[in-house]
Amino acid sequence: MTKYFKFFITNLIIIFFLHSCGAGEKLKNIRKPVDLRKTPLDPDERARRNIEQGRGISIGSLGNKKTTYEFSSSNPMWRASLETLDFIPLTTVDYSGGMIITDWYSENNNNRESLKITVRFLSNDIRADSLKVIVHRKNCNTINNCNISLLPENSKIKKELLSVILKKASLIKKGSDTKK
């Protein structure tokens, strides 16, 4: 009996709070006719206008914040990294996680030695400390006997990759600034 009583009281309190928030008024006007002269028919245009006007689902003050979207094509560091590593097959490309991982790569079909490159994005700024380049080297004596090692921080290939990515990113940024 007390279980059903608690359930009833809880639902009654929820209904009271929802009604006091004006949910009852919103439900009455749910079938309100829309003036198509003022509302665009294109759903993308309507969504864009609703975002500009701050409409949408909001919970308290959480919905009052403006959202800025940054896509991978507008990030010069990301684009420069992909352009630099475009000759190697990629296994993981995760913009939201900020990581690019290549497959094992060897030049001239050399099966004894290959490299695997990981690029981690620490920030979107075009600076040397915004990227972390990790290079693994695999040396194989036979097909099943391989030794995998991590190249040191001051290795030549890491420095060159970082330098090339930063130069390309600055050129991409400079090119997009002149277009604006």
Order of alpha helices (4+ residues) and beta strands (2+ residues): alpha-alpha-alpha-alpha-beta-beta-beta-beta-beta-alpha
